[in-house]
Amino acid sequence: MALTSLVTGVAGFIGSHLAETLLNQGHHIIGIDELNDYYDRRQKQTNLQLLQQYPHFTFIADSIQNLNWKTLLHNVQIIYHQAAQAGVRASWGQNFKDYTERNLNATQIILEACRETTSLQRLVFASSSSVYGNAETIPTTEQTPTQPVSPYGITKLAAEQLCHLYHHHFGVPITSLRYFTVYGPRQRPDMAFHKFFRATLQNQPITILGDGQQTRNYTYVSDIVVANLAAATSDQALGQIINIGGNACVSLETILNLIEKITQIPLEKNYLPYAVGDAKHTNADITLAAHLLNYRPQIDLETGLTKEWQWIQEHYQS
């Protein structure tokens, strides 16, 4: 009998890839997305059109906070909670209420419903490397103290901790995955690689916040999907918090050089000061993921960036 899985944020970058993979594996999918205007809804609608071709996909366009979750979770075995208010830089000021409502309050509502859902086998929560802030150790293990440097990071850490309180006290079957800088086709337009490729395609200068020497552990979206699928089924992963990173940690300048190589277009670079709330360096120690999930990232940077460039060209020229 096919599993029924529920994916929040299903029209988004990671959620749509995850749902598509599950549908191809024969799962019945309930997808939820409120289709807010944080970025162009047309990109989300395009993602949805791909999913709506599958007969076992049911879509609900609404806020997590408006739904009857006890009814909705009847016979759901796996929840992939991908929905969040994203964006480190946008989380300051008056926008903060969006982050508390969509990252923390919405998660609490799902957790409350999970307490009474007897069919539930696992809730996989999408956390973030932003919980580490300027990490004390690089590469960063899960035992490294969390010290977010942005309001976004604070809300993701709070939601993650809430998940594990519900696991400890009520037995909700949680696994949390801390994603490190995800990229690939369908990437949100506010994310760096999307902005860089779009500017290149449109012969516009690229804006770089900082000196280009900041480093990141970049993770291709299909590797994130594989990690989610493993987290949903691994008995060892129950109750765990696990880093999910890529197979390379490089500087932003290295990325820009790769973009020039892939696009064969010289980049015009415009350097501005560092953004408040951006960590200078991130790099995942994925030893625990390898042990608990048999996770080994497969996609190298050049291959992944090439795939994103191909998608950008199709997306903006269609």
N, C-alpha and C positions, 0 to 999 in steps of 0.2 A: 504494500500500500504506500502511495506517495506521501511524503512528509508535507505538512503545511507549515510554511515559514512566513514570518511577517517582517518586512523591511521598512523601517522609518527612513525618511529622507530619500525615498526611492527614485525621485526624479533628479537627484543630484549627481555629482561626479562619482563618488564611490558607490553610493546606493544603487545607481542604475547598472553599473558594471556587476555588482554583486547579484542583483536580481536577475540579470540576463544569464549569468552563469548558472544560477540555481534553476531557472526555467529550462535551460538546455539540459540539465540533469534530471528533469522530470518532476521537480517540486511544484506544488501549488503555492503561489505567492499572493499574499495580501500586501499591497504597497500603499504606504501613507506618505503624503507630502502636502503641505499647505500652500505650496507654490507662491511663497512670498516674493516681494520685489527686491530682495537684497542684491540680486543681479538679474540680468535679462531673462524673463520668463520663457522667451522663445527657445533658449538653449534647453531648459527643463522640458518644454513641450516636445522638442525633438527627441530627447532621451526617452520620454514616455511613449512616443509613437513606436519606437523599437520594441518596447515591452508589451504594448497593447496588441501586438501581432500574435502573441501567445494565448491560447485558449484558457490556460490555467492561471492567468494573471488577473487579479481584481484590484482596481485602483480606487482609493478613497482620497479625495481632495479636501482636506480639512486640517485644522490644527489639532495636535495631540491633545490639547487641553479641552477640546470640545467633544471628544468621542466617548462612547460607552465602552470602556476597555474590558470590563468583565464579560460582556457579550462578545466583543470582538475577539478575545483570546480563546474562546471556546474551541477546543480541538487544535489549537496552535501548538506545535512542538518546539519551534526555534524562533526567537526574536533576535534580529540584527538591528540594534538601535544605532543607526547612523545619523539621524537627524540632529542638527545643532545649528546654533547661530555662530557662524565661522567668522574669522578675521580678527587678527591681533590688534591691528591699528585702529579699527573701527570700534573697538570695545570700550574706549574711553568716553567720558562725558555722558550726554543724555541718552546715548544708545545703549547704555549698560543694562537698562531694564529689559531689552530684547534678549540679552545674554542670560540674565537670571531666569526669565520666563521660559526660554526655549532650551536652555542647557540644563538648568537645575529643576525648575518646577515641573517641566514636562517629563523629565526622567523620574521624578518622585511619583507622578501619577501612574506611569507604567509599572513601577515597582510595587505600588499598592495593589494594583490589579493582579500582578504576578503572585502575590501571596495566596490568592485563592484559585489559581489556575492549575488544576491537577495534571493537565496534559503537558505542561511545559517541561522541556528537557534542558534547555539552556537559553540564557540571555547573553548575547555577546554585545558588550558596550564599547563603542568607539571613543576611546580617550585620546590623549595627545601628548607629544613630547613637550608641549608648552608647559606642562605641569612642573618640569624640571627647571625652567628659567635658564639662568646662567649656571649650568650644572657644575658642581664641585669637582667631579671627575669626568674625564673624556677618554675613552668611550664610557657611556653612562649605563650603569646597571639599574635594575629595579629597586635596589636598596639605597641608591643615591638620594639624599634628602630632596624633597620637593620644595621649590621656592619660586613660584611663578613670578614673572616680571610684567604681566599684563592682566587686566581684568578678565580677558578671555580665558587665560590659563587658570585663573582662580576659579572660574565657574566650571571648567572641565574637571579640575581636581576635586571640587566639592561634589559634583555629580558622581565621580568615580568613587569617592569615599562613601557617598550615600548608597551606591550599589552594594558595596561590601558590608555596610551595616545591615542591609536587608538580607544579604547572604548569611551573615553571622547569626542574626536574631530570628529570622523567619525561614531560612533554608532556601531562599530564592537562588536558583542555580546560575550564578554569575561567572563570566570570564571577561576581564577588561583588557583591551589591547591599546597600548600607547603607540599611535602612529607617528612616524618620523617623516616629515615633508613628502607628501604624496604627489606624484605627477603622472601625466599620460593623457590620452585622448579623453575629451569631455571635461578637462580640468576647468574649474571655475574661472571666469574672466578677471577676477581680482587677484589671482595667484600669479606669481612671478613669471614662470615659464610661458604661461598663456599671454601675459602682457608683452613679454619679450618677443615672442614669435609673431604676435599680431602687429606690433610696431615694425618689425622687420618686413613683414608682408606688405605693409602700407607705407614703407619708406619713411618711417618716422624715427626720431631719436629714442633711444632706450634710457629710461630713468633708473639710476642705480642709487639706492639708499645706503650710504657708507662708502668704504674704499674698495669694495670688491673682494676683500680678503676674508670676510666672514665665511664660515664653512657650515655645510649641512650634510646630513645623511639622507640621501634622496631615495625614495621608495616608489617603484613603479606600481601602478594601480592593480595589475593582475597579481602581483605578489601579495598585496593587501587582501585581495579576494581569497587567495589560497589560505592565508593566515586565518581569516574569518571562518572558512569552512572547517579548518582543522580545530579551531577553538570551540566550534559548536558540537564537536563529536568526541574530543579527547577527554577521557575521565580524569587524567592528570591535571588538566587545565582548570578544573572546577575550583572556583574561589580564587583564582590566580590573577595577578596583574602582570602583563607580559609586553615587553618592548617588541615592536615590529619595525624593522629598518631595512634599508637596501644593502647592496654589496659594495658601496663606495661612499666615502666622505671626502668631498672636494670643496674648493673655494668657489665663490661666485664667478671670479675671473675665469676659472677653468670651464665653468658652464658656458660663459659667453664665448669663449674660444671654440667650444664644441658647436654652439649654435652657428657661428660663422662658417665652420667646416661643413655642417649639415646643409645649411641654406645656400651656401656659396654667395652670401651677401655680406659686405663689410658693415659692421655695426657702428652707428653714431651714438656715443655714450655720453650721458649727462649725469654727472655725479652730484648727489645732494647729501646732506647730513643723515646720520643714522636715525631711524624712526624710534620713538620712545616705545618700549615694550618688546623690541626685537632682541632675542638672544644672539650673542655674537657667534657662538659655536654650538652645534648639536651633533652628536654621533651616538648611535645605539649600540650597546652591547647586546647581541641577540643570542647569547649562549642559552638563556632560559627558553627562548622560542624554539631553538634547535632541539632542546631536550624534551620539552613538553609537547610540541606540535610537529616535530620533525621538519621545522621551517628552514628553508634555505632559499634566499632570494635568487631568482633565475635571470632577471632582465638587467643587462648592463646599461650604463648611462647612455652611451651612444645609440644603442638600439632603441631604448625607450624614448629618447629625445627625437629620434627620427620618426617614430610612430606618432608622437605628438605633433610634429611639424606636418606630417601628411594629413592628420586630422584637421589642423588649423587651416590649411589651404582649402580643404573640402568645405569646412564649416563657414568660412568667410567668402568663398567664391560660389557657393550654391545659391 
